Amino acid sequence: MCGQSRYKDRYDEKSEFFNRGPINEKEWREFRRYKRKQESPESKFYKHLTWYMAIMGFFLYKNHGNVFSFFPIAFFWGIGVAIHYFSVFGWPNEQKPNKPDQDDDMDDEPEDKGPNWSDKDLV
């Protein structure tokens, strides 16, 4: 079964993939790879940052606060996290394209969206 029923229950997938019966390991790996590719770059960065902080915290705990024993790992992995951050969010001084405000779109539409009748039509 490869865990597909657990995935279906958790994420409530309504796709043809789950309605065709049991699958083999290869198909299940392909589906997981497909779902992983659908993740946003921001969520991938936050996962990367979370793992970095967790592993560095573990190293700090195991080495009793001696930072210099794992400094090369922390330093170069930290550079990788910084590059990942800038590739996802861009440099701080970059100008992002302005999105049109929703208020500007409302100017084109009439304020009253009701039917076009007057009081004399009701008599």
DSSP file (Angstrom, degrees, kcal/mol; ACC not computed):
  #  RESIDUE AA STRUCTURE BP1 BP2  ACC     N-H-->O    O-->H-N    N-H-->O    O-->H-N    TCO  KAPPA ALPHA  PHI   PSI    X-CA   Y-CA   Z-CA
    1    1 A M    >         0   0    0      0, 0.0     3,-1.6     0, 0.0    22,-0.2   0.000 360.0 360.0 360.0 -28.3    0.0    0.0    0.0
    2    2 A C  T 3   -     0   0    0      1,-0.3    22,-0.0     2,-0.1     0, 0.0   0.655 360.0 -69.1  63.9  19.8    3.0    2.3    0.5
    3    3 A G  T 3> S+     0   0    0      1,-0.0     4,-1.9     3,-0.0    -1,-0.3   0.582  97.2 129.5  81.3   7.7    1.3    4.8    2.7
    4    4 A Q  H <>  +     0   0    0     -3,-1.6     4,-2.6     1,-0.2     5,-0.1   0.852  69.9  53.6 -69.6 -32.2   -1.0    6.2    0.1
    5    5 A S  H  > S+     0   0    0      2,-0.2     4,-2.5     1,-0.2    -1,-0.2   0.891 108.3  50.7 -68.6 -36.4   -4.1    5.8    2.1
    6    6 A R  H  > S+     0   0    0      2,-0.2     4,-2.3     1,-0.2    -2,-0.2   0.911 112.1  47.4 -64.4 -41.1   -2.5    7.7    5.0
    7    7 A Y  H  X S+     0   0    0     -4,-1.9     4,-2.6     2,-0.2     5,-0.3   0.909 111.3  51.3 -64.5 -42.2   -1.6   10.5    2.5
    8    8 A K  H  X>S+     0   0    0     -4,-2.6     4,-1.4     1,-0.2     5,-0.6   0.911 112.6  45.5 -62.6 -43.0   -5.1   10.5    1.0
    9    9 A D  H  <5S+     0   0    0     -4,-2.5    -1,-0.2     2,-0.2    -2,-0.2   0.896 115.4  47.0 -67.6 -39.6   -6.7   10.8    4.5
   10   10 A R  H  <5S+     0   0    0     -4,-2.3    -2,-0.2    -5,-0.2    -1,-0.2   0.923 126.1  25.6 -70.0 -44.8   -4.3   13.5    5.6
   11   11 A Y  H  <5S-     0   0    0     -4,-2.6    -1,-0.2    -5,-0.2    -2,-0.2   0.442  94.7-132.6-103.8  -0.7   -4.4   15.8    2.5
   12   12 A D  T  <5 -     0   0    0     -4,-1.4     2,-0.3    -5,-0.3    -3,-0.2   0.914  32.2-168.5  51.2  51.1   -7.9   14.8    1.2
   13   13 A E      < -     0   0    0     -5,-0.6     2,-0.3    -6,-0.2    -1,-0.2  -0.531  15.8-168.0 -73.2 132.8   -6.6   14.3   -2.3
   14   14 A K        +     0   0    0     -2,-0.3     2,-0.3     3,-0.0    -1,-0.1  -0.536  41.2 126.9-117.3  63.6   -9.4   14.0   -4.8
   15   15 A S  S >> S-     0   0    0     -2,-0.3     3,-0.9     1,-0.1     4,-0.6  -0.771  73.1-113.2-120.2 165.2   -7.4   12.8   -7.8
   16   16 A E  G >4 S+     0   0    0     -2,-0.3     3,-0.6     1,-0.2     4,-0.3   0.741 107.3  76.6 -64.1 -24.2   -7.5    9.9  -10.2
   17   17 A F  G >4 S+     0   0    0      1,-0.2     3,-0.6     2,-0.2    -1,-0.2   0.871  98.6  41.0 -56.7 -40.6   -4.3    8.7   -8.7
   18   18 A F  G X4 S+     0   0    0     -3,-0.9     3,-0.6     1,-0.2    -1,-0.2   0.623 106.1  64.2 -86.5 -12.4   -6.0    7.4   -5.6
   19   19 A N  G << S+     0   0    0     -3,-0.6    -1,-0.2    -4,-0.6    -2,-0.2   0.337  86.8  71.8 -94.1   8.2   -9.0    5.9   -7.3
   20   20 A R  G <  S-     0   0    0     -3,-0.6    -1,-0.2     1,-0.4    -2,-0.1   0.314 101.0-109.6-109.7   9.9   -7.2    3.3   -9.4
   21   21 A G    <   -     0   0    0     -3,-0.6    -1,-0.4     2,-0.0     0, 0.0  -0.394  63.3 -12.5  97.3-174.0   -6.2    0.8   -6.6
   22   22 A P        -     0   0    0      0, 0.0     2,-0.3     0, 0.0   -20,-0.1  -0.239  62.2-157.6 -63.9 150.8   -2.9   -0.1   -5.0
   23   23 A I        -     0   0    0    -22,-0.2     2,-0.1     1,-0.0   -19,-0.1  -0.787  15.5-109.5-123.4 167.6    0.3    1.1   -6.6
   24   24 A N     >  -     0   0    0     -2,-0.3     4,-1.9     1,-0.1     5,-0.1  -0.396  36.8 -98.1 -92.5 175.6    3.9   -0.1   -6.5
   25   25 A E  H  > S+     0   0    0      1,-0.2     4,-2.5     2,-0.2     5,-0.2   0.874 119.3  55.5 -61.4 -40.1    6.9    1.6   -4.9
   26   26 A K  H  > S+     0   0    0      1,-0.2     4,-2.1     2,-0.2    -1,-0.2   0.922 108.9  46.1 -62.7 -45.7    8.1    3.2   -8.1
   27   27 A E  H  > S+     0   0    0      1,-0.2     4,-2.2     2,-0.2    -1,-0.2   0.889 111.9  52.2 -63.8 -38.6    4.8    5.0   -8.8
   28   28 A W  H  X S+     0   0    0     -4,-1.9     4,-2.4     2,-0.2    -2,-0.2   0.905 108.8  49.8 -65.4 -41.2    4.6    6.2   -5.2
   29   29 A R  H  X S+     0   0    0     -4,-2.5     4,-2.3     1,-0.2    -1,-0.2   0.893 110.2  51.3 -63.0 -39.7    8.1    7.7   -5.4
   30   30 A E  H  X S+     0   0    0     -4,-2.1     4,-2.2     2,-0.2    -2,-0.2   0.898 110.0  49.4 -63.6 -40.3    7.2    9.4   -8.6
   31   31 A F  H  X S+     0   0    0     -4,-2.2     4,-2.4     2,-0.2    -2,-0.2   0.919 111.0  48.9 -65.8 -42.5    4.1   10.9   -7.0
   32   32 A R  H  X S+     0   0    0     -4,-2.4     4,-2.2     1,-0.2    -2,-0.2   0.897 111.2  50.4 -63.7 -39.2    6.0   12.1   -4.0
   33   33 A R  H  X S+     0   0    0     -4,-2.3     4,-1.7     2,-0.2    -1,-0.2   0.896 110.1  50.8 -63.5 -40.5    8.6   13.7   -6.2
   34   34 A Y  H  X S+     0   0    0     -4,-2.2     4,-0.8     1,-0.2    -2,-0.2   0.916 111.4  47.0 -62.9 -43.9    5.8   15.4   -8.2
   35   35 A K  H >< S+     0   0    0     -4,-2.4     3,-0.6     1,-0.2     4,-0.3   0.867 109.2  55.0 -66.5 -35.8    4.2   16.8   -5.0
   36   36 A R  H >< S+     0   0    0     -4,-2.2     3,-1.2     1,-0.2    -1,-0.2   0.856 103.5  55.3 -65.6 -35.2    7.6   18.0   -3.8
   37   37 A K  H 3< S+     0   0    0     -4,-1.7    -1,-0.2     1,-0.2    -2,-0.2   0.734  98.8  63.3 -69.7 -21.2    8.2   20.0   -7.0
   38   38 A Q  T << S+     0   0    0     -4,-0.8    -1,-0.2    -3,-0.6    -2,-0.2   0.559  78.7 110.3 -80.7  -7.7    4.9   21.8   -6.3
   39   39 A E  S <  S-     0   0    0     -3,-1.2    -3,-0.0    -4,-0.3     0, 0.0  -0.334  75.8-109.9 -66.2 149.2    6.1   23.3   -3.1
   40   40 A S     >  -     0   0    0      1,-0.1     4,-1.8     4,-0.0     5,-0.2  -0.452  20.4-119.4 -76.8 153.8    6.7   27.1   -3.2
   41   41 A P  H  > S+     0   0    0      0, 0.0     4,-2.2     0, 0.0     5,-0.1   0.842 113.4  57.4 -61.3 -32.5   10.3   28.4   -3.1
   42   42 A E  H  > S+     0   0    0      2,-0.2     4,-2.4     1,-0.2     5,-0.2   0.924 106.1  47.6 -64.5 -43.7    9.5   30.2    0.2
   43   43 A S  H  > S+     0   0    0      1,-0.2     4,-1.9     2,-0.2    -1,-0.2   0.870 110.6  52.7 -67.2 -34.3    8.5   27.0    1.9
   44   44 A K  H  X S+     0   0    0     -4,-1.8     4,-2.2     2,-0.2    -1,-0.2   0.905 109.6  49.4 -64.8 -40.5   11.6   25.3    0.7
   45   45 A F  H  X S+     0   0    0     -4,-2.2     4,-2.8     1,-0.2    -2,-0.2   0.935 110.0  49.9 -63.8 -44.9   13.7   28.1    2.1
   46   46 A Y  H  X S+     0   0    0     -4,-2.4     4,-2.3     1,-0.2    -1,-0.2   0.856 110.2  50.7 -65.2 -33.4   12.0   28.0    5.5
   47   47 A K  H  X S+     0   0    0     -4,-1.9     4,-2.4     2,-0.2    -1,-0.2   0.925 110.8  49.5 -65.0 -43.2   12.5   24.2    5.6
   48   48 A H  H  X S+     0   0    0     -4,-2.2     4,-2.2     1,-0.2    -2,-0.2   0.926 112.6  47.0 -60.4 -45.8   16.2   24.7    4.8
   49   49 A L  H  X S+     0   0    0     -4,-2.8     4,-2.5     2,-0.2    -1,-0.2   0.889 110.7  52.4 -64.2 -40.4   16.5   27.4    7.5
   50   50 A T  H  X S+     0   0    0     -4,-2.3     4,-2.4    -5,-0.2    -1,-0.2   0.921 110.5  47.1 -63.3 -44.1   14.7   25.2   10.1
   51   51 A W  H  X S+     0   0    0     -4,-2.4     4,-2.7     2,-0.2     5,-0.3   0.906 111.3  52.2 -64.0 -40.9   17.1   22.3    9.4
   52   52 A Y  H  X S+     0   0    0     -4,-2.2     4,-2.5     1,-0.2     5,-0.2   0.946 112.5  44.3 -59.5 -48.5   20.1   24.5    9.7
   53   53 A M  H  X S+     0   0    0     -4,-2.5     4,-2.1     1,-0.2    -1,-0.2   0.887 114.4  49.9 -65.8 -38.5   19.0   25.9   13.0
   54   54 A A  H  X S+     0   0    0     -4,-2.4     4,-2.2    -5,-0.2    -2,-0.2   0.935 113.9  43.6 -67.0 -45.8   18.0   22.5   14.4
   55   55 A I  H  X S+     0   0    0     -4,-2.7     4,-2.6     2,-0.2    -2,-0.2   0.908 114.9  49.0 -68.2 -41.3   21.3   20.8   13.4
   56   56 A M  H  X S+     0   0    0     -4,-2.5     4,-2.4    -5,-0.3    -1,-0.2   0.886 111.1  50.8 -66.2 -36.9   23.4   23.8   14.6
   57   57 A G  H  X S+     0   0    0     -4,-2.1     4,-2.2    -5,-0.2    -2,-0.2   0.899 110.2  49.8 -64.0 -40.4   21.5   23.7   17.9
   58   58 A F  H  X S+     0   0    0     -4,-2.2     4,-2.9     2,-0.2    -2,-0.2   0.930 111.5  48.2 -63.5 -45.5   22.2   20.0   18.3
   59   59 A F  H  X S+     0   0    0     -4,-2.6     4,-2.0     1,-0.2    -2,-0.2   0.900 111.2  51.0 -61.1 -40.6   25.9   20.5   17.6
   60   60 A L  H  <>S+     0   0    0     -4,-2.4     5,-2.7     2,-0.2     6,-0.3   0.903 112.8  46.1 -63.8 -40.8   26.0   23.4   20.1
   61   61 A Y  H ><5S+     0   0    0     -4,-2.2     3,-1.2     1,-0.2    -2,-0.2   0.933 113.8  47.1 -66.3 -46.7   24.3   21.2   22.7
   62   62 A K  H 3<5S+     0   0    0     -4,-2.9    -2,-0.2     1,-0.3    -1,-0.2   0.799 113.5  48.2 -68.9 -28.4   26.5   18.1   22.1
   63   63 A N  T ><5S-     0   0    0     -4,-2.0     3,-1.5    -5,-0.2    -1,-0.3   0.243 111.4-118.7 -97.1  13.3   29.7   20.2   22.2
   64   64 A H  T < 5S-     0   0    0     -3,-1.2    -3,-0.2     1,-0.3    -2,-0.1   0.861  74.9 -47.1  54.5  42.5   28.8   22.0   25.4
   65   65 A G  T 3 <S+     0   0    0     -5,-2.7     2,-1.3     1,-0.2    -1,-0.3   0.487  96.7 140.6  83.6   2.7   28.8   25.4   23.8
   66   66 A N    X   +     0   0    0     -3,-1.5     3,-0.8    -6,-0.3     4,-0.4  -0.666  23.7 177.4 -81.9  96.4   32.1   25.0   22.0
   67   67 A V  G >   +     0   0    0     -2,-1.3     3,-1.1     1,-0.2     4,-0.3   0.804  68.7  67.4 -70.7 -30.7   31.3   26.7   18.8
   68   68 A F  G 3  S+     0   0    0      1,-0.3     3,-0.3     2,-0.2    -1,-0.2   0.666  86.9  67.9 -71.2 -15.6   34.8   26.4   17.2
   69   69 A S  G <  S+     0   0    0     -3,-0.8    -1,-0.3     1,-0.2    -2,-0.2   0.809 118.0  21.8 -73.8 -27.7   34.5   22.6   17.0
   70   70 A F  S <> S+     0   0    0     -3,-1.1     4,-2.3    -4,-0.4     5,-0.2   0.126  88.8 117.2-122.5  20.1   31.8   22.8   14.3
   71   71 A F  H  > S+     0   0    0     -4,-0.3     4,-3.2    -3,-0.3     5,-0.2   0.889  72.6  54.0 -58.5 -44.5   32.5   26.3   13.0
   72   72 A P  H  > S+     0   0    0      0, 0.0     4,-2.3     0, 0.0     5,-0.3   0.913 111.4  46.1 -59.4 -40.7   33.5   25.3    9.4
   73   73 A I  H  > S+     0   0    0      1,-0.2     4,-2.3     2,-0.2     5,-0.3   0.951 116.1  44.9 -64.1 -48.4   30.2   23.4    9.0
   74   74 A A  H  X S+     0   0    0     -4,-2.3     4,-2.0     1,-0.2    -1,-0.2   0.898 114.7  49.2 -63.6 -40.6   28.1   26.2   10.5
   75   75 A F  H  X S+     0   0    0     -4,-3.2     4,-1.8    -5,-0.2    -2,-0.2   0.959 116.3  38.5 -66.4 -52.0   29.9   28.9    8.5
   76   76 A F  H  X S+     0   0    0     -4,-2.3     4,-1.8    -5,-0.2    -2,-0.2   0.866 117.6  49.0 -72.8 -34.8   29.7   27.3    5.0
   77   77 A W  H  X S+     0   0    0     -4,-2.3     4,-2.3    -5,-0.3    -1,-0.2   0.880 109.2  54.9 -68.1 -36.2   26.2   26.0    5.5
   78   78 A G  H  X S+     0   0    0     -4,-2.0     4,-2.4    -5,-0.3    -2,-0.2   0.879 105.2  52.3 -61.9 -38.3   25.2   29.5    6.7
   79   79 A I  H  X S+     0   0    0     -4,-1.8     4,-2.5     2,-0.2    -1,-0.2   0.911 108.8  51.2 -62.7 -40.9   26.6   30.9    3.5
   80   80 A G  H  X S+     0   0    0     -4,-1.8     4,-2.3     1,-0.2    -2,-0.2   0.894 109.4  49.2 -62.6 -40.1   24.4   28.4    1.6
   81   81 A V  H  X S+     0   0    0     -4,-2.3     4,-2.4     2,-0.2    -1,-0.2   0.901 110.9  50.6 -65.3 -40.5   21.4   29.4    3.6
   82   82 A A  H  X S+     0   0    0     -4,-2.4     4,-2.4     2,-0.2    -2,-0.2   0.913 110.7  48.4 -64.5 -42.4   22.1   33.1    2.9
   83   83 A I  H  X S+     0   0    0     -4,-2.5     4,-2.1     1,-0.2    -1,-0.2   0.911 111.2  50.9 -63.4 -41.0   22.5   32.4   -0.9
   84   84 A H  H  X S+     0   0    0     -4,-2.3     4,-1.5     2,-0.2    -2,-0.2   0.909 109.4  51.4 -61.4 -41.9   19.2   30.5   -0.8
   85   85 A Y  H  X S+     0   0    0     -4,-2.4     4,-3.1     1,-0.2     5,-0.5   0.944 111.8  45.2 -60.0 -48.9   17.5   33.4    1.0
   86   86 A F  H  X S+     0   0    0     -4,-2.4     4,-1.2     1,-0.2    -1,-0.2   0.807 110.3  54.7 -69.7 -28.1   18.7   35.9   -1.6
   87   87 A S  H  < S+     0   0    0     -4,-2.1    -1,-0.2    -5,-0.2    -2,-0.2   0.817 117.8  35.7 -72.3 -28.5   17.7   33.6   -4.5
   88   88 A V  H  < S+     0   0    0     -4,-1.5    -2,-0.2    -3,-0.3    -3,-0.2   0.915 132.7  23.0 -88.4 -48.6   14.2   33.4   -3.2
   89   89 A F  H  < S-     0   0    0     -4,-3.1    -3,-0.2    -5,-0.2    -2,-0.1   0.576  99.9-134.3-100.2 -11.4   13.5   36.8   -1.7
   90   90 A G     <  -     0   0    0     -4,-1.2    -1,-0.2    -5,-0.5    -3,-0.1  -0.061  41.4 -43.9  82.1 172.4   16.0   39.0   -3.7
   91   91 A W    >   -     0   0    0      1,-0.1     3,-1.4    -5,-0.1    -5,-0.0  -0.446  54.6-119.0 -74.2 150.4   18.3   41.6   -2.4
   92   92 A P  T 3  S+     0   0    0      0, 0.0    -1,-0.1     0, 0.0    -2,-0.0   0.800 109.9  51.4 -63.3 -29.8   16.9   44.1    0.1
   93   93 A N  T 3  S+     0   0    0      2,-0.1     2,-0.2     0, 0.0    -3,-0.0   0.427  82.4 114.5 -91.6   3.7   17.5   47.2   -2.1
   94   94 A E    <   -     0   0    0     -3,-1.4     2,-0.6     1,-0.1     0, 0.0  -0.490  67.8-125.9 -72.6 141.9   15.8   45.8   -5.2
   95   95 A Q        -     0   0    0     -2,-0.2    -2,-0.1     3,-0.0    -1,-0.1  -0.784  21.7-147.3 -88.0 123.1   12.6   47.6   -6.3
   96   96 A K        -     0   0    0     -2,-0.6     2,-0.1     1,-0.1     3,-0.0  -0.658  30.1 -96.1 -87.3 146.9    9.7   45.2   -6.7
   97   97 A P        -     0   0    0      0, 0.0     2,-0.3     0, 0.0    -1,-0.1  -0.386  43.5-113.3 -63.4 136.3    7.2   45.9   -9.4
   98   98 A N        -     0   0    0     -2,-0.1    -3,-0.0     1,-0.0     3,-0.0  -0.523  24.2-141.6 -73.6 131.8    4.2   47.7   -7.9
   99   99 A K        -     0   0    0     -2,-0.3     2,-0.1     1,-0.1    -1,-0.0  -0.742  29.1-103.4 -89.1 140.7    1.0   45.8   -8.0
  100  100 A P        -     0   0    0      0, 0.0    -1,-0.1     0, 0.0     2,-0.0  -0.402  39.8-114.8 -64.1 137.7   -2.1   47.8   -8.8
  101  101 A D     >  -     0   0    0      1,-0.1     4,-0.9    -2,-0.1     3,-0.3  -0.347  12.4-127.2 -69.7 153.0   -4.1   48.6   -5.7
  102  102 A Q  H  > S+     0   0    0      1,-0.2     4,-1.2     2,-0.2    -1,-0.1   0.787 107.8  64.3 -71.5 -25.9   -7.6   47.1   -5.4
  103  103 A D  H  > S+     0   0    0      1,-0.2     4,-0.7     2,-0.2    -1,-0.2   0.861  97.3  55.7 -65.6 -34.3   -9.0   50.6   -4.8
  104  104 A D  H >4 S+     0   0    0     -3,-0.3     3,-0.7     1,-0.2     4,-0.4   0.864 104.4  53.3 -66.4 -34.6   -8.0   51.7   -8.3
  105  105 A D  H >< S+     0   0    0     -4,-0.9     3,-0.8     1,-0.2     4,-0.4   0.809 101.7  60.4 -68.6 -28.5   -9.9   48.8   -9.8
  106  106 A M  H >< S+     0   0    0     -4,-1.2     3,-0.6     1,-0.2    -1,-0.2   0.708  89.1  71.5 -73.7 -18.9  -13.0   49.9   -7.9
  107  107 A D  T << S+     0   0    0     -3,-0.7    -1,-0.2    -4,-0.7    -2,-0.2   0.805  92.9  56.3 -67.5 -27.6  -13.1   53.3   -9.6
  108  108 A D  T <  S+     0   0    0     -3,-0.8    -1,-0.2    -4,-0.4    -2,-0.2   0.746  98.3  72.5 -76.2 -22.8  -14.2   51.8  -12.9
  109  109 A E  S <  S-     0   0    0     -3,-0.6     2,-0.1    -4,-0.4     4,-0.1  -0.639  91.8-104.4 -94.6 149.6  -17.3   50.1  -11.5
  110  110 A P        -     0   0    0      0, 0.0    -1,-0.1     0, 0.0    -2,-0.1  -0.391  23.7-129.5 -67.8 150.1  -20.4   51.9  -10.4
  111  111 A E  S    S+     0   0    0      1,-0.1     2,-0.7    -4,-0.1    -2,-0.0   0.899  96.8  57.4 -68.2 -40.6  -20.8   52.3   -6.7
  112  112 A D        -     0   0    0      1,-0.1    -1,-0.1     2,-0.1     0, 0.0  -0.831  60.9-179.0 -95.5 116.6  -24.4   51.0   -6.7
  113  113 A K        +     0   0    0     -2,-0.7    -1,-0.1    -4,-0.1     3,-0.1   0.315  46.9 110.2 -96.8   9.0  -24.5   47.5   -8.1
  114  114 A G  S    S-     0   0    0      1,-0.2    -2,-0.1     3,-0.0     0, 0.0  -0.112  81.8 -69.2 -75.2 177.6  -28.2   47.1   -7.8
  115  115 A P        -     0   0    0      0, 0.0     2,-1.4     0, 0.0    -1,-0.2  -0.278  48.7-110.7 -67.1 156.7  -30.8   47.1  -10.6
  116  116 A N  S    S+     0   0    0     -3,-0.1     2,-0.3     2,-0.0    -3,-0.0  -0.579  70.9 121.5 -91.1  74.2  -31.4   50.3  -12.5
  117  117 A W        -     0   0    0     -2,-1.4     2,-0.2     3,-0.0    -3,-0.0  -0.912  46.5-144.1-128.9 161.8  -34.9   51.2  -11.5
  118  118 A S    >>  -     0   0    0     -2,-0.3     3,-0.7     1,-0.0     4,-0.5  -0.556  36.5 -92.6-114.5-179.6  -36.3   54.2   -9.8
  119  119 A D  G >4 S+     0   0    0      1,-0.2     3,-1.0    -2,-0.2     4,-0.4   0.835 121.3  60.7 -66.4 -32.3  -39.1   54.7   -7.2
  120  120 A K  G >4 S+     0   0    0      1,-0.3     3,-0.7     2,-0.2    -1,-0.2   0.754  95.8  62.2 -69.8 -21.4  -41.8   55.2   -9.9
  121  121 A D  G <4 S+     0   0    0     -3,-0.7    -1,-0.3     1,-0.2    -2,-0.2   0.756  98.5  57.1 -70.8 -23.3  -41.1   51.7  -11.3
  122  122 A L  G <<        0   0    0     -3,-1.0    -1,-0.2    -4,-0.5    -2,-0.2   0.608 360.0 360.0 -82.9 -11.9  -42.2   50.3   -8.0
  123  123 A V    <         0   0    0     -3,-0.7    -1,-0.2    -4,-0.4    -2,-0.1   0.447 360.0 360.0 -87.2 360.0  -45.7   51.9   -8.1
